[in-house]
């Protein structure tokens, strides 16, 4: 009985070794077949989403930085967006506008209503998130009173507070520039 048991165990061991040798020899063939198998292209059934509808602020900024328009028009466009912002946002205490950084953040939705007037990534914003003029310089935003912002562009020389600056007062009167 013991001799029969030993023979059966040896036969099983040799059978397992044979299977392992066969699998290892055919493994490369299986992998090659998998690599050379035709690729199946699956088309998505989900339609691509349409581009987002421009916000009201983005519509007001249409043509911002256009070389065919006078540079002061860029500041007027920002002022129009500011007028729209202040007509919607009534609470001045929670998110006061102290300068460019505050105003830019408020336009991107950091305001009491969480209303986005201009989406991040719009060309009016620098990579740092500041409002910039057509020459890439930060627009100087000077709050004169609640709902009243004076705007200044450093002009083509990109040096603020000199003779080529463009200035737009809250009442819409422009000054500066050559």
C-alpha positions in Angstrom: 0.0 0.0 0.0 2.8 2.3 0.9 4.6 1.6 -2.4 1.4 2.4 -4.4 1.0 5.7 -2.5 4.6 6.7 -3.3 4.2 5.9 -7.0 0.9 8.0 -7.1 2.6 10.9 -5.4 5.6 10.8 -7.8 3.2 10.6 -10.8 1.4 13.7 -9.5 4.6 15.6 -9.0 5.8 14.8 -12.5 2.4 15.8 -13.9 2.6 19.1 -12.1 6.1 19.7 -13.4 4.9 18.8 -16.9 2.1 21.3 -16.7 4.5 24.0 -15.4 6.9 23.4 -18.2 4.1 23.5 -20.8 2.7 26.8 -19.4 6.2 28.4 -19.3 6.8 27.4 -22.9 3.5 28.7 -24.1 3.4 31.9 -21.9 5.4 33.9 -24.5 2.9 32.8 -27.2 0.0 33.9 -25.1 1.6 37.3 -24.4 2.4 37.8 -28.1 -1.2 37.0 -29.0 -2.4 39.5 -26.5 -0.1 42.2 -27.9 -1.0 41.5 -31.5 -4.7 41.2 -30.8 -6.7 43.8 -32.7 -7.6 46.9 -30.7 -11.2 47.5 -30.1 -12.2 51.2 -30.4 -15.0 52.1 -28.0 -16.8 55.3 -28.9 -18.2 57.3 -26.0 -21.9 57.7 -25.9 -21.6 60.9 -23.9 -21.7 64.0 -26.1 -18.9 66.5 -25.4 -20.1 69.4 -23.2 -20.6 72.7 -25.1 -18.3 75.6 -24.1 -19.6 77.5 -21.1 -21.9 80.4 -21.7 -20.0 83.7 -21.1 -20.9 85.5 -17.8 -22.3 89.0 -17.9 -18.9 90.3 -16.9 -17.2 88.4 -19.7 -19.6 89.8 -22.2 -18.9 93.4 -21.0 -15.1 92.6 -21.4 -15.5 91.5 -25.0 -12.7 93.0 -27.1 -10.5 93.7 -24.0 -7.0 94.5 -25.1 -8.0 94.8 -28.8 -5.2 96.8 -30.5 -7.9 98.3 -32.8 -9.4 100.2 -29.8 -7.9 102.9 -27.7 -6.3 101.6 -24.5 -8.6 103.7 -22.3 -11.5 101.5 -23.5 -10.0 98.6 -21.6 -10.3 100.6 -18.3 -13.9 101.6 -19.3 -14.7 97.9 -19.8 -13.4 97.1 -16.3 -15.4 100.0 -15.0 -18.6 98.6 -16.6 -17.9 95.3 -14.9 -17.4 97.1 -11.6 -20.8 98.9 -12.1 -22.4 95.5 -12.7 -20.7 94.0 -9.7 -21.8 96.8 -7.3 -25.3 96.6 -8.6 -25.5 92.9 -7.6 -23.3 92.9 -4.5 -24.9 95.0 -1.8 -22.9 94.0 1.3 -19.7 96.0 1.5 -18.7 95.0 5.0 -18.0 91.3 4.4 -15.7 91.6 1.3 -14.4 95.1 1.0 -12.5 96.1 -2.1 -9.1 97.4 -1.1 -7.2 97.1 -4.4 -6.6 94.9 -7.4 -6.2 91.7 -5.6 -9.5 92.1 -3.7 -11.4 93.3 -6.8 -10.1 90.5 -8.9 -11.0 87.9 -6.3 -14.5 89.4 -6.0 -15.0 89.2 -9.7 -14.0 85.5 -9.7 -16.7 84.7 -7.1 -15.1 85.6 -3.7 -17.9 87.9 -2.7 -20.9 87.7 -0.4 -23.2 86.2 -3.1 -20.5 83.8 -4.5 -21.4 85.2 -7.9 -18.8 84.7 -10.6 -18.6 87.8 -12.8 -15.4 86.8 -14.7 -14.1 83.2 -14.6 -10.5 82.5 -13.6 -8.4 81.9 -16.7 -9.9 84.9 -18.5 -7.2 87.0 -20.3 -8.0 90.0 -18.0 -6.3 88.0 -15.2 -2.6 87.5 -14.8 -1.4 84.0 -13.8 -1.2 85.3 -10.3 -4.9 86.3 -10.5 -4.6 90.1 -10.8 -6.4 92.3 -13.3 -3.9 93.3 -16.0 -3.9 95.9 -18.7 -3.2 95.2 -22.4 0.6 95.4 -21.7 0.4 92.8 -18.9 0.9 95.2 -16.0 -1.4 95.0 -13.0 -4.2 97.5 -13.1 -4.0 99.9 -10.1 -7.4 99.8 -8.5 -8.0 102.6 -6.0 -11.2 102.6 -4.1 -12.4 106.1 -3.5 -15.7 105.2 -1.8 -18.0 102.2 -1.7 -19.0 101.5 -5.3 -16.4 103.9 -6.6 -13.1 102.7 -8.1 -10.5 104.7 -9.8 -8.5 102.7 -12.3 -5.0 103.2 -13.6 -3.0 101.5 -16.2 0.8 101.9 -16.2 0.7 102.4 -19.9 3.0 101.0 -22.6 6.2 101.7 -20.7 4.8 99.5 -17.8 6.0 102.0 -15.2 3.2 103.2 -13.0 2.7 106.8 -11.9 4.4 108.6 -14.8 3.2 110.6 -17.8 2.0 107.8 -20.0 -0.4 106.3 -17.4 -4.0 105.9 -18.3 -6.4 107.0 -15.6 -10.2 106.5 -15.3 -12.0 108.2 -12.5 -15.1 106.7 -10.9 -17.3 109.3 -12.7 -15.9 108.0 -16.1 -13.6 110.9 -16.8 -10.3 109.8 -18.2 -6.9 111.4 -17.8 -3.3 110.7 -18.2 -1.7 109.2 -21.2 0.4 110.9 -23.9 
